[in-house]
Amino acid sequence: ETGVTQSPTHLIKTRGQQVTLRCSSQSGHNTVSWYQQALGQGPQFIFQYYREEENGRGNFPPRFSGLQFPNYSSELNVNALELDDSALYLCASSPRGLRWGTDTQYFGPGTRLTVL
Amino acid sequence: AQSVTQPDIHITVSEGASLELRCNYSYGATPYLFWYVQSPGQGLQLLLKYFSGDTLVQGIKGFEAEFKRSQSSFNLRKPSVHWSDAAEYFCAVGALLKEGKLIFGQGTELSVKP
């Protein structure tokens, strides 16, 4: 069974640029959540996708957007990058999403984004 | 608002000693509670979870946690720490929210002395 994978592993961008991060969910999982983890902090929820639709969103501006594809893989797009966007971006997949109560989220290794 | 507090930012224990990491949560209904571990540069690995039933739950790598509703706590324990346990530990609460999100604490960094 393949776990959650993310690409790229590391990324360096400059302020104002745009970035796309990718995530492949674990086999059999149809829900993907994205989290931002700043240095020394716990992960913060960005949004969740279930069956290709946004299922919920955290306190992040609209320049953070996402997609989920029919194979349940997902992308996180960030426009107009700011220095504070430097963080580890984690993707997690689950069978149905916590909305249904007991599903556990399984995390990928993350993408380290540095904005200069 | 839902929140998770991990009072200890950094803990150091000797190898072979016992360990307890504290977690307190704020949530109006029955919470779903998780402990994750993160090694440097890695993603999060699930150690254990509590949904209902027995308040003492067993996890991987010899860890256990006890849910105490009266204290709003979900502390993680291990009777004998190994050097490989050195990592960052996160407590999280999930709930039947539309967003389906996890709310994480700030984390506790564990160092293990030889």
Interface residues (C-beta under 8 A of the other chain):
Chain A: V4 Q6 T31 S33 Y35 G40 Q41 G42 P43 Q44 F45 F47 Q48 Y50 N55 G56 R57 G58 L90 A92 S94 G97 L98 R99 W100 G101 T102 T104 Q105 Y106 F107 G108 P109 G110 R112
Chain B: V4 Y32 F34 Y36 G41 Q42 G43 L44 Q45 L46 K49 F51 F90 A92 G94 A95 L96 L97 K98 E99 G100 K101 L102 I103 F104 G105 Q106 G107
